[in-house]
Amino acid sequence: MVQTVEDISSTKKRIKIEIQPDIIEKEIVDYLDKLRQKTKIPGFREGKAPLHLIQRRFGKSIEAEVLEKIIPEFYAKALKEADLTPVTMPVFENKLEYKRNNPLNISLTVEVMPKIENLDYSDLKITDIPLTVNESEIEEHLKRLQQHKALYETAEKEVEKDDLVTFDYVDFEIADEEISPIHKEKILKMGKELLPKDIEEKMMGKKKGDTIEFVNTLSDIFGIKELVGKIIKTKILIKEVKRKILPEIDDEFAKDLGFGSLSELKERIKENIYKTKKDYASKIQKAEILQRIIESHNFDVPETLLANEIEALMIQEGVIRANEGISEVENIDVKNGEKLKEDIEDHSSKLREKALRNVRASIIIDAIGKKEGIVVSEEEIKEKINFLAERLSYRAEDIMKFYSAKENSLEDLRRIIYQEKVLDSLLSKASVIKGEEDR
């Protein structure tokens, strides 16, 4: 095999391959002979027909099969010999033409991973992040547990914040046309802003049996254009008020949560808070290490990887906006075209910068992992599956089925573990610098 590799850019190559005719001919003859063994030709016993007859009948299709097999093999060899890692499928530059007993010449282009010159991460430094757990943090956590264990009891009292209120909610159009009850016997915790603020305010101070009536003009808060501007008379009947009863934070409270005493519960809370802080500090330090390595190594990124990452970020951004109920149209100032153009350009620029940073980080991590010989074992994947199952309260088998069913999901999980291992390795090698200020 004769090959040359030309640089179109640092991340795009032209590969020229010449496959010698004897190599191709041997493959064709082997294919023809195998076909002869199972082909019946009139006048000859099975497997005994002359090769030239098999060639005459099946020659062209055999040639196509051989080329389909041999070209990817030699392309893979060319990549390996040139130490190139492709990120796209190759694009053939010339029309594939082959004549028997002649060499096959192929010219193709492909985007590849960049070579990072003098990859160095030997003198890593990270800022120390002091970790302490204050008594006030433990108390705050205890209060959240106390709220979680709260009970409610019926009370003959006026509605206050945190009460559970059961009420009927009926709307009537001013035109005297009654609308079906929107919420029948709804139960809401007051102060959680699940109802419009003015309605909650009207309910405060009322008690069981009280009726509240008021008139509103509907806005587009529900996204139903047909209702905008309608004048609605609302009637609320309070049916029951329950007050919150908080348990005492003592040994009995701790025992109810599965601990021997309040001291034991506090110690566990302290351990959990410390672990959370340590994990967060570790995440910050890993990001710091990665950023320093990226800044000290200059390399281009493949345009396809960058475009894919920009697209992924746009999809992610769209999902977040949809979940938050934010419409792109609502945020556009149509009266100020120049400002809108600037905003769009600024947003696109920031999105590209973020995508570029992400791709560079991914390439750096891959290069370091390859240099360090880091791999992900099947056992590590199982451990991650078990961790996710415990955290999400699912069976490990169900988590594995989920990842196995979705295309590339298991490989995505493997990549997450791989990146974690590379960053953990870097963190273990770094020396700690005492920071001037407490983070």
N, C-alpha and C positions, 0 to 999 in steps of 0.2 A: 504493500500500500504506500502510495506517495501522497503526501499532504502538505499544504501550506496554510498558515493562519495569518490573516492580515487584520490590522487594527483599524476598524472604522471609527471607533472611539474606545475609551477605557472599558466600556461596558457593552460594546457591540463588536462582534467579530465576523469576518468573512472566512469561511473554511472551504478550501479546495481539496477535494479528494480524488485520487485516481486509483481505481481498482483494476488490477492486472487481469487480462483475459483468461489466463489459465485457472485462476481462482474461481471465476464465474463459470467457466466451462465445466470444471469438476463438479460444481453444485448442480448444474443443469443435467449432466450425465447421471449423477446419483439420483436425481428426481425422476428422470426418464426410466432408469433401471427399476426403481421401486414401483413405478406405475406399470411397467411391463409385467411384473410379477403377478399383478392382479387384473390384468386386462385381457379380454378374449378377442382375438382377431380371427375372422373366418379363414380356415385353412391351416391354422397353427394351434398347437396345444397351448393351454393357459400358461402364460409365463415364458413361452418360447418364441414369441414373435420377434423378428429382427428389430433392432433399436431404431433403424431409420424409418420404419413404418410407424412406430410410436411417436417419433419425432415429427413426422409429416402430419399426424392427426392431432397431437397435443403440444407441439413445440412452442407456439406463441403463448399459450396459457401457462406452460411450465416456466418460460422465460420471465413472465410477469410475476409468478410466485417466487422465483429465485431472487429477483430484484427486490421484491417486497420484503424478503427475509434478510438479504445481504446488506442493503443500504443502511438500515438502522444499526446493524452490527458494526459496520465500519465507521459510521457516524459516532457511535458510542466509544469506539477505540480511539478515534481522532480526539474526542473531548478528553479522554483519560490521558492520552499522551501529551496533550497540550495543557493539562491540568486546568480545565475550564469547567465551571459549574453553570449549566444553562438555566435561565429563568423563564424562557419562552420556548415554544416549538420552533424548529428551524424553518426558514423560508427559502425555498429553492429559487435561485436566480436564473437558471437556464432551464429550457425544456429538456426533460429527460429523454435522451435518445440512445438506444443501444443496438449495436450490430454484433452478431456472433463473431468471436475470435478477435474482438477489438477491445481496448481498455475502455472502462466506463468513467467518464469525467463528470464530477458533481461540484457545483458551486452553490453554497448556501450561506445565509446570514443568520445570526442568532444573538440574542441578548444574554449576557453572562454576568455572574457575580463579579464585582471588582476585586482586584488584588490589593490588599492593604499592606503597603510597604512598611517594613520595620515595626511590626505590631509589638508594642511594648506596654506592659502593665505591671512592671516589676516593682515600681516605687509608688504604690497607691497609698493615699492618705485620706482619712475620713474625719469629720468633725465629731467630737464626743457629744453625745446627747444624754445628759444626766437623767436618770429615771428615779422618781420618788412617787410614793402613794400617800397622799394626805388623808388625815382622819375625816376631813370634810367630804372627800370623794367617796369614802366608804359609807358615810352617813347618807349621802345623796343616793347611792345605790340601794341602801336599805329602804329609803323612802319610796323608791320606785317599786321595790318588791312589796312594800306595804300597800301601795296603791293597787298593785296587781291582785293582792289578796283581799281587797275591800269587798264588803258585803253591802247589800241594799235592803232596807226595810221600809214598809209602808208607813207614812207619817202624815198626820193631820197638820200640815204646815204650809207656809208660803213657799213658792218656788224660788230656789237659790241656785247659784252656780254649783255644778257637780251633781245636782239632783238628777234622778231619772224620772222623766215625765212622760206619762202615757196620755195621748190626746187624739181627738178626731180632728181632721183638717179637711174642710170642705170649701170649694170655690164656687161662687155664683157670678155669672156675667151680669153687668148692670142692667142689661136688656131683659132681666127677669128670666132668662133662659138658664135653668139650673144645669150645671156641669156635674158629672159624676164625681164622687169624692176622689181626690188625688191620692191622699194617704188616709187609710182607715186604721184607727187604733195604732198610730205610730208611737214608737218609744225612742226618745232621744236623751242623750246626756247633755245637760245644759252647759254652755260655755265652750263647746267644741266646734262652734261655727259650722254646724251641719245644716242650719237654717240661716236665711238672711238675717243679718245682725239686728235690724229693726224689729223683726218678728220675735226674736229671742228676748229683746228688751221689753216688748209688750207682755211677754209671758212671765217675766220676773216679778215676784211679789204676789202672783195670783195663787189660788189654791183649788183643791178638788171641787168640781161643780161650776167653777167660774167659766164664763164665755167671753171671748175676745173677738171683736169685729173691727175690721178696718178695710180701707179701699186702696188699691195699688194700680198703677199703670205698668203693664208688663214691658220689660226690656228684653234684650236678646241674650239674657244670661243662660237660657237653656238651649240656645242655638236653633230655636224654632221660629223662622221668619214670620210665619202666618200669625203668631200670637203677639208680635211686637205692636205696642200701642193699644192693646185691648185693656179696658178698664175692668178690673176684677174686684169683687167684694169677697173677702175671706172671713170665714167663721171658724174659730178654734174653740173646742170644748175640752177643758182639762178634766181627765177622768181619774188620774191617780198620780200621787207624788211620792217618790221614794228617796230617802236620804242615805248618804254614804256613811257606812260604819267602818272605820279603820281599825285593824287589830293592833294591839300593843306590840311594840318591838321588844321582845324579851325571849327567854329561853324557850317558852312554848311556841312562839312564833318561829324560832329556828328549827324546833323539832318538827313542826308542821311542814317545813321545807326539806326535811330529811337529814338534819344535822343534830349533833348531840347537845349543843349549847349555842348561845348567841356568840360567844367568843370564837367557836369553831366556824360559824357562819361568816363572821367578820374576817377571819383569816383566809377563808376561801375567796371571799370577795376581793380582798387585798391581792391575793395571788392572781386572780383573773384580770384585775385592773392592770397589775404590773405586766402580765403577759401581753395584754392588748397594747400597752405603751411600748413594750420591747419590740413587738412585731411592727408597730408603726415606725419606730425609730430605725429599725432594720430596713424598712422600705425606703425611708428618706436617705439613709446612708448608701444603699444600693443605687438609687437614682443619682446620688452625688458622684459615686464612683464611675458609673456609666457615662455621665455627662463629661467628666474629666477625660475619660479615654476617648470619647467622640471628638472633643475639642482638640486633642493632641494628635489626631490622625485625619488627614485630609484625603478624601476619596469621593468619586462620583457614584451616583446610585443609578441603577437601570430605570429608564423612563417607565417601563411597564409596571414595575413594582411600585413606583411613586404614584402612577395613575390609579392603580388598584387600591392603594392606601387612601388616597383622596376620596375615591368612591365609597370606600368602607366608612370613612369618617362622616361623609355626607349622609349616608344611610343611617348611621348611628345618631347623628344630630337630628335627622328627620323623625326617628322613633321617639327620641326624648321630647321633641317639640309636640309630637302628637299626644304623648302621654300627659304632657302638661297642659294640653288644650290650647297651644299657641298656634295661631295661623300666620303663615308667612305674609299673607295679604294684609292682615291687620297691622303689621309692623312697617308697612311701606308708606312713606310720605309722598304721595303722588304729586303734591304741589311743588316739591323741591327736587327736580330731576337730577341736578348736579350733585346734591347731597346724597341722593339715593345711589347714584353711580359710584360716588366715593365710598359709601358704606359697603356696597357690594364688592368693590375692588379690594377694600381693606379686609373684609371678611374672607375673600378668596385667598388673599395673600397670607393671612394668618393660618388658614386651613392648610395651605401648601407647606408653610413652615412646619406646622405640627406633623404633617404626613412625612415630610423629609426627615425630621428628627426621629420619628418612629422607625422609618426604613433604615436609617443609618444605625440606630440602636440594634435593630434586628440583625443587620449584617455583621456588626461588631461582635455581638453575642455568638453568632454562628462561627465566626473566625476564631474566637477565643476557645469556644467549646471544642472545635476541631483540633486546635493546637494542644489543648489539655487532654484530649482523648475522652471527653465526657460523652457518655451514652445513657439512654434510658432503658432500663430493664423491664420485662413484663411484670416482675414482682413490684416494681415501683409504681407502675400503672394501677395494679390491684390495690396497693396501699392508698393511692390517691382516690380511687373509687370508694374504698371503705371510709376514708376521711369525709368525702362528700356525702356519703350515705348517712353517716352519723350526724353530720352537721345539718342536713336537710330532713332528717327523720324519715328516710326512705330505706328500702332494702338495697343492699349492694348489687344484687342481681338486676333490680329494676334500673339502677343508675347505669350499669354496664349495657343493658339492652338499649337504653336511650342513646348512649354514645355509639353503639354498634349500628343502630338503625339509621342514623343520620350520616350522610356521605361526608367523609373527611373529619367527622367529629372526634373520633378516637385519635387520629393523627394530630388534631388541634390540641387535644389534651396532652398527648405526648410532647408536643412542642412547649406547652406551658411548663411542664415538669422539667424539660430540658433547659429552658431559660432560667427557671428557679435554681437549678443545680449550678449553672454557670455563674449566676450572680452570687449564690452562696459561697462558691469557690473564691470569687474575687473578694468578697467581704472577709473571708477567713484569712486572706493574705494581706489585707490592708492594715496599716498602722494608724492608731488613733491619736488625733490632735485635740488637746483640750480647747474647747471653744471659749471665746471671750464672754459670750452671753448665753444664758440658759434658754434652750429651745423648749 
